[in-house]
Amino acid sequence: MTVSWGRTIAFVLATGTPLCTALYGLQSATQGCSGNCVFRVGVFDGSSAEFVQGQPNGEVRYLSGQSIAARDWYAFQPAALSKHVAKPDQGTASPRTIQFHLKGDLSRAYRLKVALLFEDPSVPAMRLTINDKTGMYYPEPRLDSRLGDIAGAHDTVYSNAAISFAFPGYFLHQGLNTITFQAVEMADEAVPEAGFRYDAIELDPVGAGSTPLNSSTRIKPTVFFTKQRGGLSELVNVTPRARRTAKSVGNRIPYATSNRG
C-alpha cells in the first residue's frame, strides 16, 4: 500500500502575510519490504514521522508481519548510561525489540541497516543484540538539510547517521529470531536529552559474491595537526571493523601520517 504523508509549515511575516511554505516529509513513501528483505520498519526518507511520538508506557516489541510502525514503534529512544545497560528495567531507555520469523534455508549472510536522526548535541552509541550475539556501534552523524523532521528547520545540530553491517547467517535460525536496540551514553553521569530518533530499520539477505565479511579499516584525514620533532603529524580518524573483538587496543590507536613541509 502506498502512503502519502507530509507536514506543511507556513512561515509568516509580522503582518500575517504568508512568506513561504515548506513541505516536510517525502510523498508517496512506501512502508514495508520491497524485494527480498526480511523486514523493514519505517521508511528511509530522513523522517521519523511514521513512528509513534512520545514515550512508551512499557516494553516496546515489534513483530514483523503483525505490528504497525505508526502504533508499535516509537520515534525517539532515550539513552541509558553505559554502566546501567545490564540492569533488567531501565524504563523508557530499556532495549527495544524486533522479532521476525525465518523459514526454509538461511542466507550465507545478512545485512542490517539502521538509519538514525539526531536532534540534540549528544551522540549515543547503539547496543545491538542479534539473538545471543551483542555488539556496540558508534554512529558518525552528518548535518542533514532535507528537513525530514520539523526540528531540522531550526535545529543547528540536526543530523543523520546510518549503521550498516553484514553478519554471518548462522547468527540466525529457522523460526523466531530477535534483534534488540538500545541507545547507550558513554558517560559517567546522565546527559540531558541524550538519545536518537529512528528513520528506518531493514534486514536483508546477502547473496553469494556480495560484500565480504572480512575485517577492514577505514582511515579519514582531519584538519588537525600536532607538532613533533622534524615536522607536523596529521591526526586521522581510524575506524576498524572486525568480526571478532580486538584483544587489546587501548583507548587510542597510535596512527598518524606525517607531513614534513
C-alpha positions, -999 to +999 in steps of 0.1 A: +000+000+000+013+035-008+011+060+019+014+097+012+021+120+041+037+153+049+036+183+072+032+218+058+045+247+078+040+283+067+065+309+077+045+341+084+056+378+084+047+400+113+018+414+093+003+379+090+012+376+053+025+341+043+061+343+033+068+308+020+056+273+026+079+243+032+068+207+029+083+182+054+084+145+046+086+127+013+054+120-007+043+085-018+066+068+006+061+030+007+064+012+040+072-025+043+095-047+024+104-044-013+124-071-030+139-099-008+143-080+025+135-100+057+118-070+073+117-032+072+104-009+099+097+026+087+107+045+055+142+056+046+132+092+040+151+112+066+120+115+088+106+098+120+071+110+114+057+075+106+065+063+141+047+069+174+058+102+190+063+105+228+075+077+251+061+042+257+044+031+289+060-003+288+081-027+267+085-020+230+082-052+210+077-051+172+067-084+155+074-083+117+043-090+097+019-081+125+030-049+142+024-014+126+051+012+128+026+041+135+013+022+165+040-001+178+075+015+172+085+048+189+104+075+171+127+086+199+148+063+221+165+079+252+199+067+261+209+046+291+242+051+308+268+025+298+271+014+335+234+006+336+230-015+304+230-047+324+201-037+346+168-055+337+145-025+339+157+009+326+123+024+319+120+042+285+158+036+280+153-002+280+162-021+249+136-022+221+129-055+203+121-065+167+111-102+163+108-120+129+103-155+116+126-172+091+115-203+071+135-225+048+172-223+041+191-194+056+213-170+036+251-172+040+250-137+055+226-109+063+229-071+063+213-049+089+208-012+082+196+013+109+191+049+098+191+074+127+184+111+133+200+133+159+183+165+171+204+171+202+242+176+207+246+142+223+256+112+201+250+080+220+262+046+208+239+018+198+240-015+215+227-043+192+219-079+202+211-104+175+197-134+193+226-140+217+253-120+199+259-084+211+279-055+196+283-018+202+282+006+172+291+042+171+272+065+147+290+092+128+263+119+122+264+143+093+244+175+091+211+169+073+195+196+051+165+175+040+142+188+067+127+154+073+116+163+108+103+197+118+133+202+141+155+204+110+141+238+102+156+254+133+180+229+150+216+236+141+227+201+151+200+182+132+219+154+115+216+118+104+237+086+105+234+051+092+247+020+109+251-008+083+269-041+087+269-077+074+269-107+098+271-144+092+239-163+086+245-187+115+237-158+139+200-165+129+180-197+128+148-211+115+118-199+135+116-168+157+146-145+158+151-114+180+171-082+175+172-056+203+183-020+200+194+003+228+209+038+229+239+039+252+255+071+266+292+065+272+294+088+302+297+086+340+267+109+346+233+114+329+233+136+298+202+157+294+180+147+264+206+121+252+192+097+226+184+094+189+154+091+166+147+063+142+144+069+104+141+032+094+154-003+100+159-030+074+173-066+074+183-081+040+199-114+029+234-111+014+239-134-016+270-150-029+295-126-044+283-097-023+301-077+003+326-100+022+325-103+060+363-099+064+378-073+087+386-038+073+400-005+084+389+030+072+412+060+075+399+095+071+421+127+073+412+155+096+421+192+097+441+188+129+479+186+133+504+181+161+539+195+163+566+168+166+603+166+160+611+172+124+577+185+113+540+181+118+519+150+121+483+150+109+457+134+131+434+109+113+402+091+122+407+053+121+376+031+121+384-007+124+358-033+115+364-068+128+343-100+131+360-105+165+367-082+194+402-069+195+422-083+223+440-051+233+439-018+215+439+006+245+419+038+245+436+052+214+450+039+182+485+053+176+483+061+139+493+093+122+505+104+088+535+127+087+536+160+068+570+174+067+566+207+050 
